[in-house]
């Protein structure tokens, strides 16, 4: 517990400031969890369950429409905030989103009561919300601009490189989801990479054989 709270303080210094001012209220009302890659976070559209803080790893936030189709919204990395969870406290309509761990992650969940009565009453924390929201908004615009001018093949190679591993455990559908493309299109691009000797595919797994960085530079 002590190591977890210190890791939370280091990742989110503003929480340490607020905790010191309020006699350790955050330390006493935070639950820590480890999430495995691919694990989903449970959410509630009716109740504010608390606020998620990512200490290690990355959580993907995506929206579900009425047909069950998914749309990427943003990723939450270490030190960032989940604005869909925050919207609950401002009586905003839920976007009907899910969180999914993109890699093994460690998170802390601060209770709803502490969020409402302490965090959202602190002007410094509100500034952190604004800065994080602006950063996400800028990233969304940059990514949209990048997708307009960048081929699916190039986006796919970049995604594979970002996994930073010679063995990548992802399905074609998951890769397509991450680059906002269709599974069939990603399947064709992966076949081209495989036929060229850069990767080897098996069910749910991709093995990187040749240097994808060099291939990316040639694109």
N, C-alpha and C positions, 0 to 999 in steps of 0.2 A: 504493500500500500504506500509506504513512504517513498519508494523508488518511483512508483507510478505518478504520485502527485508532484514530485520534483521534475519528472519528465514533462508533465503537463505545464508546469510553471515555465520551464525552459522553452517550450514550444509556443506558449501563449503568455508572454510576460505580463500582459494586462490582467490576467486572472490572478497572478501572484499579488499584484498591487491591490486588487479588490479584496482578496482574501485577507491580507494583512490588516486592511482597514476595518474588516468586519469579523474579526475573531475566528477566522478559519471556517467560515460558513461554506465555502466551496469544497474544501478538503473533506468536510463532514457529509457532503451531499452530492458526491460524484461516484458513479459506478464505472469501473474500468473493465473493458472487454478486449479480447483478441479475436479478430475475424479472419477466417481462412479465405484464400483467393476463391472468388465465385460465390461467396456467402452473401445472402441478401439481408438487408436491415429491415426489421419490422417497423411499420409506421402506422399511425392512426389519423384518420381524417376528422375524427370527432374531438380528440383530446390532444393537448400539448403534452408530450411525453417527456420533454426535456430538450437540451441542446447538445448536439454532437460536436466533439472536438477531436480532430485527427492528430494523434501523436506521431504515429509512424504509418507509412503506406499511402494508399490512395483509394477513395470511394467515388464511384461514378453515380451521378444523379441523372435519372432519365424519366421522362414523362410517358404515361400510358394513355392512349386515346380510347374511345368507346369500343373500338374494334380490337383492342389489346395490342396494337402496334406501338413500338417504342421509338422515342425521339431523344437523342442526346441533349442534355441541357448544359451540364458542366461537370468537371471533376473536382473533388475536394481533396487537396493534398495536405501534408503536414503544415499546421499553422493557419489553415484557411477555415472559412465558416460556411455553414449550410443555411442559405437564405430561405429555403422552403420551410425549414423548421422554424426559423424566426418569424415567418409570415403568420404562423399560428397565433403568436402573441399580439399581432396587430390586427386581428380579425379579418385577415385577407382570405379570399377563397383559395382552397387547396388546389394545387396543380395536378393532384393525383400522381405523385412521383414515387419512385423506388430508389433505394440506394443499394449498390452492389460493390463489394470489395474487388478491385482490380488486381490486388496483390495481398499477401498476408499483411494485416494491419492491426495496429493497436489504437483504440479509441477510448475517450472518456465521455460519459453522459452526465451532464450537470442537471440536477432536478429542475422541473418546471417552476417550482416555487422560488428557487434561488435565481433563476433566469429572470423571472418577472419582477421580483422585489429588490434585486441587487444589481444584476448585470445591466438590465435595461434602464435602470435609474442612474447609471454611471455615465457621465458625459464622455469620458475617455473610451469606454467600450462602444458607445454609439459612433464615435469617430472611427474605430476599428471596423465596425460594420460597413460604414460608408466606403472606406478605403478598399475593403475586400470586395464589395459589390462593384465598385468602379473597375477594379482589376478584372473581375469576371466578365463584366460587360465589354471591356476592351478586348479580352481574349476571344469572346464570341464573335465580335466584329472582325478581328484579325483572322480567325479560323474560317469565317465565311468568305472573306476576301481571298484567302489562300486556296480554298476549294474551287473558287471560280476560275483561278488561273493555273491550277495544278492538276495533273492527270491522276486518275485512280491508281495507276501503277506506282507513281511516285509517292502518293500518300500511303499506299500499302507497304512499300519498302521502308519508309520512315517509321511506320508503326512497328514493323518487325524489328527494326534497329532499336526502337525505344524500349523493347522488352529486355534488352541487354542480357541475352542468353542465347546459347546455341540450340537449346531445346525450348520450344514455345508450345505450351499447352493451351490451344485455342481452337475452336471450330471455325469453319468458314463463316458461319452466321455471326459469331462473336466478332470476328475481324471486320466483317461488313458493317456491323453495328457501330464499331469504334471509328470507322472512317466515313460513316454516313453514305454507304453505297449498298448495292444489292448483292445478295449472296452469290447469285449466278455470275455476276461480273467479277467478284473477288475470286471465285473458283477458276475462272478463265485466266486471270492474271497469275494466280498461284501455279497453274499448270505451265504457263510460259516460263516462270522462274524455275520450276522443277525440270522442265525439258532443257533449260539452259545450264542445269547443273548447280544452281545456287541453293536449292533447298531439296529436302526429301519429305514427302507427306505420308503420314499414316493417320488412322482414325483419331481425331482430336489432338494431333501432335504434329508439329513442324520442326524438322531438324535443319539448321542452317549449316551449309557445307562450304560455300564460297563467300568471299568478302562482299557483303551487301553495300558497305560504305563506298567501295570503289565503283560499284554499279550505279549507285545514286549520283555520284559525281559525274558520271557519263550521261545522265539523263538531262 
